[in-house]
Amino acid sequence: MAPAHEPSNGTATVVRLEGEHDYDNSPEFRARIEAALDGSQGVIVDLTEATFVDSSVLGILVRAMREADRRGLSYAIAVNPEPADPVRHILELSGLLGVLPLAGNGSGTNDSAAPD
């Protein structure tokens, strides 16, 4: 399923991924992230409904974090809190769960990831 681009939650734009995401559909995800970075004060990438992400998606997440930091924008990801969640597991195995900032407490999106 294509990534959904949702309206701003006040200060941060939410980019939601649902289903499986890999190299084949990563260009659309990258374009949505770039548009969100260009059009808001921050970005929250909601991965709570994603069932699979590959290294191309992980690379986009890291590049977006670096670009947001360079621009002084807020950036966070929201992941399913369940330890058995496949995307959470991929993020843990890659070491990125401890690198990418988590929205709120990591259990979903909320306004705590928005800039003050």
Secondary structure by P-SEA (a helix, b strand, c coil): ccbbbbcccccbbbbbbcccccccaaaaaaaaaaaaaacccbbbbbccccccccaaaaaaaaaaaaaaaaaccccccccccccccaaaaaaaaacccccccccccccccccccccc
